[in-house]
Amino acid sequence: MNSEYEYVVVGLGGIGSGAAYWLARRAGGSVLGLEQFEMGHHRGASEDHSRIIRRSYHTPGYVRLAGEAYEAWRVLEAEAGEPLILRTGGLDLWPPDAAIPKTDYTRSMRACGVPFEELDASEIMRRWPAFRLEDGVEGVFQADAGIAAATKCNEAHRRLALEHGAVLRDRSPVLSVRSVAGEVEVATEDAAYRCRRVVIAGDAWTNRLLKPLGRKLPLTITQEQVTYFAARDAGAFMPDRFPIWIWMDDPSFYGFPCFGEAGPKAAQDVGGRETTPASRTFESDGRALRRLSRFLERHLPGALGPVITTKTCLYTLTPDRDLVLDAVPGHPGVLVALGAAHGFKFASLFGRILSELTLDGVTDTDLEGFRIDRPVLTMKDPPKHFLT
C-alpha cells in the first residue's frame, strides 16, 4: 500500500488537469494525478484548438461563475507566461419563437452588471456581413466572450502542476475508488494508494469510478463532432473580425472564427447519437454534417467550403445540463466534478474550487445548484433538458 500522496486526481483532461494544477500550487509533491490514456488524448471531451468562453448565461449564478472563471484563467496565464484566452466577442442569436428564452440571458447579465448590446438582424449583418438572417432574428453581443485555447490550457495546467511538484502518470487506469478506515483507497493495475482525498474528474467514465461507492448518476453520453471548413474568404472569419456565435434554438448550433486551422469551425450542440466510451467511434457522422451544412447554407454560407477536418468528442450530460461539484454522499473524501458538456470554460475555476474543497473543506463559491444528490440526479429515469 502506497501512502506517499495525500491527494489524488483521477482523470487529467480539462477539469482534472485544472485540479492537479491548483492543488499542486498549495500541496506540491503530495499530489498525484492519474490518467488512463496518454496525456492529451482525444477519447474524451477536453482536446482541440478551441472551446467557447462567455459571460452570457441563462441564470445569474452561471454569469457569476463565468466571471470567476475569467479570473482563474488570468491567474493561469500569468504563471504560464502565455495567452490562453482570446477575446473575440460573442454573438447569441435568437430566431422568432426560439426554444431558449432570450430574456433569461439578458436578465441574468443585467442582474450581474455584465454589459452587452441587443442587436436586430440588420445591425448584425451590417457588422458581420457573412450572416444571412431573416427579419425577426435578434442578437445579444457580449464583448468579453471568445476562445479558450483548449489543448494549450490543458498543457499549461499539467506543466505547471509538475513544476509545483505534483506527480502525473499517464496510461494508469484506475480500477476502483473506495473509502477505507477514514481514508480513500485508489487502486490501479500496478499499485494501491491510500490518501486523504480524491478528485474524480472522469467525465464519461464517472459512473464506472462511482460504482464501488454505490453511486450511479443518470448520465447521457453522446458522440458529437465539430467540423472545420475551408471557407472561400477565410479572412472574413479571422478572430479580430468575427465572433464566436451560438444559435439559441432547438436544434442549437455554434461556431468559431478561424483558430488553429485554416478555416472556421462549427457544430450542432447535442446533435449526436447516444454511445458509451467503449462503443464510440471516431468516424464522422454524415447526417450530422448534413444538418450543420444546411444550417450554414441558410444563415452563414460564407463559412462553408471543403471540409478541412471533422473531430469527434464525447458529451457527458446530466439530465438538467447543470454541473456537478460535490462530495459523494457517505464518502466525504471523494469529490466529483462534471462539466455537463459546457464546462471547459470553467475548468481552471473548477480546479481552484476543488483544491479549496480538498484542502480546506469549504469554498466561497456557491455550489448549491451543483450538488450530486439534487433530486434530478437521484431519479432512475429523470426528465431531460439539454438546451442551455
Beta strands, then each sheet from edge to edge (+ up, - down):
strand 1: 7-10
strand 2: 31-34
strand 3: 51-53
strand 4: 85-87
strand 5: 90-94
strand 6: 117-120
strand 7: 138-142
strand 8: 146-148
strand 9: 167-169
strand 10: 174-180
strand 11: 183-188
strand 12: 192-195
strand 13: 197-200
strand 14: 220-229
strand 15: 244-247
strand 16: 252-256
strand 17: 265-269
strand 18: 307-317
strand 19: 324-328
strand 20: 331-338
sheet 1: 9+ 2+ 1+ 13+ 20+ 19-
sheet 2: 3+ 8- 4+
sheet 3: 6+ 7- 5+ 15+ 16- 17+ 14- 18+
sheet 4: 10+ 11- 12+
end
